[in-house]
């Protein structure tokens, strides 16, 4: 489940969340597949925790350790 914060000025009832009353500055969990439907309403919602799939894709991959170059096998004369 993703998490969003309600930034609107007054409490609202959210039918999608079982008619839950959400107050200003309250953080609520929303279904991952509906996350974009909330955060696209920038005047009322902001992202707190992205859906698990997006978080996994956004994590940085650790860089590989540096390896020294191999010495040349024969010398040029």
C-alpha positions in Angstrom: 0.0 0.0 0.0 1.1 3.5 -0.8 0.7 6.5 1.5 -0.4 10.0 0.7 -1.0 13.1 2.8 -4.2 15.2 2.5 -3.3 18.8 2.1 -6.7 20.3 1.6 -8.2 23.0 4.0 -11.1 21.0 5.4 -11.9 17.3 6.2 -13.2 15.3 3.3 -15.0 11.9 3.0 -13.2 9.6 0.6 -15.6 7.0 -0.8 -12.8 4.9 -2.2 -11.4 4.4 1.3 -14.7 3.1 2.7 -16.2 6.6 3.2 -13.4 7.5 5.6 -13.2 11.0 6.9 -9.7 12.4 6.2 -8.5 15.5 8.0 -6.0 18.1 6.8 -2.4 16.9 7.1 -3.5 13.4 7.7 -1.5 10.5 6.1 -3.6 7.6 4.7 -2.8 4.4 2.9 -4.2 4.0 -0.6 -4.1 1.0 -3.0 -0.9 1.0 -5.0 -2.9 1.0 -8.3 -4.8 4.1 -7.3 -1.7 6.1 -6.0 -1.4 8.2 -9.2 -5.1 9.2 -8.9 -4.3 10.9 -5.6 -1.0 12.5 -6.3 -2.1 14.0 -9.6 -4.4 16.2 -7.5 -1.6 18.3 -6.3 -3.8 20.9 -4.6 -5.2 18.2 -2.2 -2.7 15.3 -1.9 1.0 14.8 -1.8 3.1 11.6 -1.9 4.5 10.2 1.4 5.4 6.7 0.3 5.3 5.5 -3.3 3.8 2.1 -4.3 6.2 -0.8 -3.6 6.8 -1.5 -7.3 7.9 2.1 -8.0 10.1 2.2 -4.9 11.9 -0.9 -6.1 12.5 0.6 -9.5 13.7 3.9 -8.1 16.3 2.5 -5.7 19.9 3.0 -6.8 21.9 0.0 -7.7 25.1 -0.2 -5.8 28.1 0.4 -8.1 30.4 -2.5 -8.8 33.7 -2.4 -7.1 36.6 -1.1 -9.2 39.0 -3.6 -10.5 42.6 -2.9 -11.5 43.4 -3.4 -15.2 45.3 -6.5 -16.0 49.0 -6.2 -16.8 49.9 -6.7 -20.4 51.0 -10.3 -21.1 53.9 -9.4 -23.3 56.0 -6.3 -23.6 56.5 -4.4 -26.8 60.0 -4.1 -27.9 
